[in-house]
Every structure is written in structure tokens, then in C-alpha cells.
Amino acid sequence: MINFFRKIRKQLADDNKPLKYARYAIGEIALVVIGILIALSINNWNQFRSERKLELKVLKDLRAEIITNNHKINDAIVRKEVLYKPLAKYMKLMDEGKVEYIDFLEIHKKNFFSGQIKPSFGVINSFISSGDVNLISNDSLKYMLTDWKDYIARFTAIEFASFNGHRRFNEYFDKRFPALENKYHNLSSEDLRNRFEKIYNDVEYGNRLLVVREHFEKIINFGQNTNVHIDGMIKLIDKEIVKLD
């Protein structure tokens, strides 16, 4: 094909036909340019398809990790609510001056420690460090995903603060009242009732319990807000997966 074009160009030059030669040369250049453009378009299309395929895999992996962390957050919220509700009820009785000795015993048989979540960050860490975040074509989703790790970090920070608050309360309480799980205690003894009266009337007791309750509230509220963020991400991810799959 190249030899064919060369023969035509040589013939036109030999025949001393410069105008036709120029037209032919321009046409040949145009064909070369068009060929290059077509090759670039094919290359760009192949690259686009490769990036969209990788984007689809990244989105599916992120979705799975987000769902896993969402389950952990919801489990944490449930555990905190189980402890928060009776504590809030007990403190309402305190505000009203209606706490009985039996109420005191019941609330302090509960263990305010409910563990801390261990979030999964493998996919999101790789997603950010590798630069795959630039693969996400939906800008709204991209911003939500880059904020996602911060949400989990703040949630775990609140849980850690809650853990420390509970630990400090237990240190305070254990020095003033024996462990209630000990079956050998005579819970109706005059000594324990006197201890109850002394602790219950201690301002520090109420303040420390208030800190515990507030930590529960923060975890529950922030966890619920995090779920809203998660729901938004999952909806956008699912929408993108449908487009790419």
C-alpha cells in the first residue's frame, strides 16, 4: 500500500504536475492524521474500558467492606442502647428523687463496658493510597468515600472516650461498693444499705453516671448519623455498579 502511494507521488512529480502533487500530498497527510486519530481513539476507548472495569471491581470491594463496618456499627449501637435505656430511666428517677435501693442494685448489676468495634480499613486504605479514588467518575460518591474513613475514626474515638469514662466510673464505684455479682453478699445487709445511701448522696456519683450516659448518647447518635452517610454511599455505589456492570 505504501509503495502504491509512492508510485503515484513519483508519477505526479515526474509528469511535472505540482498542483496535483500538492493535492495528493495533502490528502496523504490527511489520511495519516486520520489514521493516527483513529488509533488514538481506539487506544483511549480501550483505556476507558479498562478503567471502568477496574472502577467496577473497586466499587464492589468498597461496598463489601462498608457493609461489614456497617454491621459492626449497628451491633455497637444495639449494645449501647441495651445499656443506655435502663440507665436513662434510672437517672430520671434520680432527678425525681425516687430511686429505691432495689433500683440501685439492679442498675449496678449491669456492666457498662460493651466492647469496641474493630473496623475494616484494608480496601479503603488501598483505595486512597493507590490513587484509585481518581477512578470514581461520580464526584459526589468520590467525596463521600474519602470522608468515610474519617467517620469511622470519629466513631471509634467516641467509643474509646466512652470506654475510659466507664473505666473511671467503675474505679470510683468499686472502691465504695462491693462487686454485686458476688453471690455471698447479703444484699439486704445494713452495711450495704448504708453504703448505698452514702454513694447515692455523693455528687460525684451522679456526675460520673452522667458522663457514662452522655457517652452512650454520643455513640448512639453519631452511629445513627454514620448510618445515614453509609446509606447514601451504598445507594450511589449501587447506582454506579448498575451502570458499569
C-alpha positions as CSV (number, residue, x, y, z in Angstrom):
1,M,0.0,0.0,0.0
2,I,2.8,2.4,0.9
3,N,4.7,1.5,-2.4
4,F,1.4,2.2,-4.2
5,F,1.2,5.7,-2.9
6,R,4.9,6.3,-3.5
7,K,4.5,5.3,-7.2
8,I,1.6,7.7,-7.6
9,R,3.5,10.5,-5.9
10,K,6.6,9.8,-8.1
11,Q,4.5,9.7,-11.3
12,L,2.9,13.1,-10.5
13,A,6.3,14.6,-9.7
14,D,7.8,13.1,-13.0
15,D,4.8,14.4,-15.0
16,N,5.6,17.9,-13.6
17,K,2.1,18.3,-12.2
18,P,2.8,20.3,-8.9
19,L,-0.8,21.2,-8.2
20,K,-2.0,17.6,-8.4
21,Y,1.1,16.5,-6.4
22,A,0.3,19.0,-3.7
23,R,-3.3,17.9,-3.5
24,Y,-2.2,14.3,-3.3
25,A,0.4,15.1,-0.6
26,I,-2.2,16.9,1.4
27,G,-4.6,14.0,1.0
28,E,-1.9,11.6,2.0
29,I,-1.1,13.7,5.1
30,A,-4.8,13.8,6.0
31,L,-5.0,10.0,5.7
32,V,-2.0,9.6,8.0
33,V,-3.5,12.1,10.5
34,I,-6.9,10.3,10.4
35,G,-5.2,7.0,10.9
36,I,-3.4,8.4,14.0
37,L,-6.6,9.8,15.3
38,I,-8.4,6.5,14.8
39,A,-5.6,4.7,16.6
40,L,-5.7,7.2,19.5
41,S,-9.4,6.8,19.7
42,I,-9.2,3.0,19.9
43,N,-6.4,3.3,22.5
44,N,-8.4,5.8,24.5
45,W,-11.5,3.6,24.3
46,N,-9.6,0.5,25.4
47,Q,-8.1,2.5,28.3
48,F,-11.6,3.8,29.2
49,R,-13.0,0.3,29.2
50,S,-10.0,-0.9,31.3
51,E,-10.6,1.9,33.9
52,R,-14.3,1.3,34.1
53,K,-13.7,-2.4,34.7
54,L,-11.2,-1.6,37.5
55,E,-13.7,1.0,38.8
56,L,-16.4,-1.7,39.0
57,K,-14.1,-4.0,40.9
58,V,-13.1,-1.2,43.3
59,L,-16.7,-0.3,43.9
60,K,-17.7,-3.9,44.7
61,D,-14.8,-4.3,47.1
62,L,-15.6,-1.0,48.8
63,R,-19.3,-1.9,49.1
64,A,-18.5,-5.2,50.8
65,E,-16.1,-3.5,53.3
66,I,-18.6,-0.7,54.0
67,I,-21.4,-3.2,54.7
68,T,-19.1,-5.1,57.0
69,N,-18.3,-2.0,59.0
70,N,-22.0,-1.0,58.9
71,H,-22.9,-4.3,60.7
72,K,-20.3,-3.6,63.3
73,I,-21.6,-0.1,63.9
74,N,-25.2,-1.3,64.2
75,D,-24.2,-4.0,66.6
76,A,-22.4,-1.4,68.7
77,I,-25.5,0.8,68.7
78,V,-27.7,-2.1,69.8
79,R,-25.3,-2.9,72.7
80,K,-25.2,0.7,73.8
81,E,-29.0,1.1,73.6
82,V,-29.4,-2.0,75.8
83,L,-27.3,-0.3,78.5
84,Y,-28.5,3.3,77.8
85,K,-32.2,2.8,78.2
86,P,-32.2,1.4,81.8
87,L,-29.5,3.9,82.8
88,A,-31.5,6.8,81.4
89,K,-34.6,5.5,83.3
90,Y,-32.6,5.2,86.5
91,M,-31.2,8.7,86.2
92,K,-34.7,10.1,85.6
93,L,-35.7,8.5,88.9
94,M,-32.6,10.2,90.4
95,D,-33.7,13.6,89.1
96,E,-37.1,12.9,90.6
97,G,-35.7,11.7,93.9
98,K,-37.4,8.3,93.6
99,V,-34.5,5.9,93.5
100,E,-35.0,2.9,95.8
101,Y,-32.3,0.5,97.0
102,I,-33.6,-2.2,94.6
103,D,-33.2,0.2,91.7
104,F,-29.6,0.9,92.7
105,L,-28.8,-2.8,92.9
106,E,-30.4,-3.6,89.5
107,I,-28.6,-0.8,87.6
108,H,-25.2,-1.7,89.1
109,K,-25.5,-5.4,88.3
110,K,-25.0,-4.3,84.7
111,N,-21.6,-4.0,83.2
112,F,-21.4,-0.7,81.3
113,F,-18.5,-2.0,79.3
114,S,-19.8,-3.2,75.9
115,G,-16.6,-3.5,73.9
116,Q,-15.3,-1.5,71.0
117,I,-15.6,-2.1,67.2
118,K,-12.6,-3.1,65.2
119,P,-13.3,-1.5,61.8
120,S,-12.0,-3.0,58.5
121,F,-9.9,-0.5,56.6
122,G,-8.0,-2.7,54.1
123,V,-9.9,-1.8,51.0
124,I,-10.4,1.9,51.7
125,N,-6.7,2.3,52.7
126,S,-5.6,0.7,49.4
127,F,-8.2,2.8,47.6
128,I,-6.8,6.1,48.9
129,S,-3.0,5.3,48.8
130,S,-3.1,3.8,45.3
131,G,-4.8,6.7,43.8
132,D,-7.8,4.6,42.7
133,V,-10.0,7.3,44.1
134,N,-9.5,9.1,40.7
135,L,-11.2,6.2,39.0
136,I,-14.5,7.1,40.6
137,S,-16.5,9.0,37.9
138,N,-19.2,10.2,40.3
139,D,-17.9,13.2,42.1
140,S,-20.5,13.0,44.9
141,L,-19.6,9.4,45.6
142,K,-15.9,10.2,45.5
143,Y,-16.2,12.9,48.2
144,M,-18.3,10.6,50.4
145,L,-15.8,7.8,50.1
146,T,-12.9,10.0,51.0
147,D,-14.9,11.1,54.1
148,W,-15.8,7.6,55.0
149,K,-12.7,6.7,56.9
150,D,-13.0,9.9,59.0
151,Y,-16.5,8.9,60.0
152,I,-15.3,5.5,61.3
153,A,-12.2,7.1,63.0
154,R,-14.5,9.6,64.9
155,F,-16.9,6.7,65.8
156,T,-14.1,4.7,67.3
157,A,-12.7,7.8,69.1
158,I,-16.0,8.3,70.7
159,E,-16.1,4.7,71.7
160,F,-12.7,4.9,73.2
161,A,-13.7,8.0,75.2
162,S,-16.7,6.1,76.4
163,F,-14.6,3.1,77.4
164,N,-12.4,5.4,79.5
165,G,-15.4,7.1,81.1
166,H,-16.8,3.8,82.1
167,R,-13.5,2.6,83.5
168,R,-13.2,5.7,85.6
169,F,-16.7,5.3,86.9
170,N,-16.0,1.6,87.8
171,E,-12.8,2.6,89.6
172,Y,-14.8,5.1,91.7
173,F,-17.7,2.8,92.4
174,D,-15.7,-0.3,93.2
175,K,-13.9,1.5,96.0
176,R,-17.2,2.3,97.6
177,F,-19.4,-0.7,96.9
178,P,-18.5,-4.4,96.7
179,A,-18.9,-6.3,93.4
180,L,-22.6,-7.2,93.2
181,E,-22.0,-10.4,91.2
182,N,-20.6,-12.0,94.3
183,K,-23.3,-14.4,95.4
184,Y,-22.1,-14.4,99.0
185,H,-23.1,-10.8,99.6
186,N,-26.1,-10.3,101.8
187,L,-27.7,-7.6,99.7
188,S,-30.2,-6.7,102.4
189,S,-27.5,-6.1,105.0
190,E,-27.4,-2.8,106.9
191,D,-23.9,-2.2,105.8
192,L,-24.7,-2.3,102.1
193,R,-27.8,-0.1,102.6
194,N,-25.6,2.4,104.4
195,R,-23.1,2.3,101.6
196,F,-25.9,2.9,99.1
197,E,-27.1,5.9,101.0
198,K,-23.6,7.3,101.1
199,I,-22.9,6.8,97.4
200,Y,-26.3,7.9,96.2
201,N,-25.9,11.2,98.0
202,D,-22.4,11.8,96.7
203,V,-22.5,14.5,94.0
204,E,-19.5,12.8,92.3
205,Y,-21.6,9.6,91.8
206,G,-24.3,11.5,89.9
207,N,-21.7,13.4,87.8
208,R,-19.8,10.2,86.8
209,L,-23.0,8.5,85.9
210,L,-24.0,11.5,83.8
211,V,-20.7,11.2,81.9
212,V,-21.4,7.5,81.2
213,R,-24.9,8.3,79.9
214,E,-23.6,11.1,77.7
215,H,-21.1,8.8,76.2
216,F,-23.8,6.3,75.3
217,E,-25.9,9.1,73.8
218,K,-22.9,10.3,71.7
219,I,-22.2,6.8,70.4
220,I,-25.8,6.1,69.5
221,N,-26.4,9.5,67.8
222,F,-23.1,9.5,65.9
223,G,-23.7,5.9,64.9
224,Q,-27.1,6.8,63.5
225,N,-25.7,9.7,61.6
226,T,-22.9,7.4,60.3
227,N,-25.6,5.1,59.1
228,V,-27.2,7.9,57.1
229,H,-23.8,8.5,55.4
230,I,-23.5,4.8,54.7
231,D,-26.9,4.6,53.2
232,G,-26.1,7.5,50.9
233,M,-22.8,5.8,49.8
234,I,-24.4,2.4,49.2
235,K,-27.2,3.9,47.1
236,L,-24.6,5.8,44.9
237,I,-22.3,2.7,44.7
238,D,-25.2,0.5,43.6
239,K,-26.2,3.1,41.0
240,E,-22.7,3.2,39.6
241,I,-22.4,-0.6,39.7
242,V,-25.6,-1.0,37.6
243,K,-24.2,1.5,35.0
244,L,-20.8,-0.3,34.8
245,D,-21.8,-4.0,35.2
